[in-house]
Amino acid sequence: GSLPTPDVTGAFVTGVSFRGSSTAINGARITFSEPIDPATLTIADTKLAGPGGRPITVSRLTAVAGSGNTEFDITFASQTATGTYTLTIGPNVRDAAGNLMDQNRNGTAGEPADEYTATTAIGAARTFSSTNVGQAIRDYGAVVSTLTIRQDPTIRDLNVRVNVSHTYDSDLQITLVGPDGTRVPLFVRRGRSGDNLTNTVFDDEATQGIWQGSAPFAGAYRPEYVLSAFDGKSAKGTWKLVVEDTALFDTGRLNGWSLTIDGSAATAAQAPAMAPVAKLGAVDLTGVVPTARSNPWWRPA
């Protein structure tokens, strides 16, 4: 038989996801296009700078178990200063075949232009409000409201604010759908016979779950399923909020909704475009981990 084709092409970074929140970061996950020789990816190959170019020490670098040496986590002391943080990777990193990084894919590996740079910011969360609102919520009907984001940050943390008028909250199911089709149930028939959702914020970091609240649910609550299902994804594209009425006799109106996104941007010299994310099915929640609670999400409160 024919001999296998030798690997003569260097790896490149396909993405960096910072770990933390809108007020603090303490690590990042680096993903490569192919397996890396762990002995060649050292702390010296990952330089982190804070606001004003202040160097920050990376304390630990480890391969992610089960990734086949394609993903690596870096850890550093928690950073809370407002401003931009820059992580530079390479280029003296070799793949399993011994090839140096070729981030710009020009066939010349290990050159200065093959460094990969990712940035994130603390205190840079942005709120995007939908103008596609005011729709009536009818018996056994569904409202699909849209919100288009033209910027392209990678999501690190996402919260949703909803305002709904309705005379029987437990008729309602509310779902957020991302640009790639990922669906996260926010509210599933809670509140019994109470009225309205008034400035209800769905936030993974809230102290109580939506199943612990009561109408009109003012304040912050953890949603039925985690919004971190969107972490690491691009915010760019058209988002949908689906509000469904599941019973007769009571109706309402979608008054408004918004997304608050804490994100990071990454840049690299002539980095190749990634393949588009395959759309999930209508109710496919693969990879979405439910928030911890004692009662199932589908059971009315």
C-alpha angles and dihedrals in degrees: 000000000000121000118251115263109257118241107245099155122097123232125251134202112258097187151338124218116193118217121227140047140283090285104038142020129194107169150356140221118228120202123198130198093240140005115303128211099248091209090065097049105076137158087263089063092056112065119183125193128184132205111324092016094289108166116238121200117238104219101189140015120188137169114247110247113248095015095103090235093300095110129051132182123215123197130200137164113289111274120207105162113120114248144059125323121200126201118193121194129192149294094183093064120117131207123229090275092053099255118143120236117285100189096163092047095227095132094251107105129204098019121141090256088063092073113115118219126196126181135195134172138216116220091022100111112141131202121219117193125201118234091190094090142111095077119150116245105220131192110287088355133126130218118205111194122185136212121186120205115195097185118087110220122152107242117245097164132003132190129182127212118199134186116190132164113210134146097219114032097191089066088070136093118180123191132180115215120196127216090262093051098260108151125206119183109223103177128015116185099312131153099048109225095346124123133245141344106250117193089330111180119200108207129162089215096054117122096233136040124240088246088064095054135082135216130320086026095209111179135027127325137170108250127238090263128021120274087209084085083087096050113119092021127111115261091209117114140038119326123196133208110201116199114187130189110211103185145042133263103030127077139172149167138261103235100178149320139191143183123227109201129190105194146162132222126218129200133186135169108270092331110184119253115257121238113263117266112255113244117248123230123264094272102014108134096171110160094013111123117209118236113254114267140132100244129059116257094237095057113097115239 
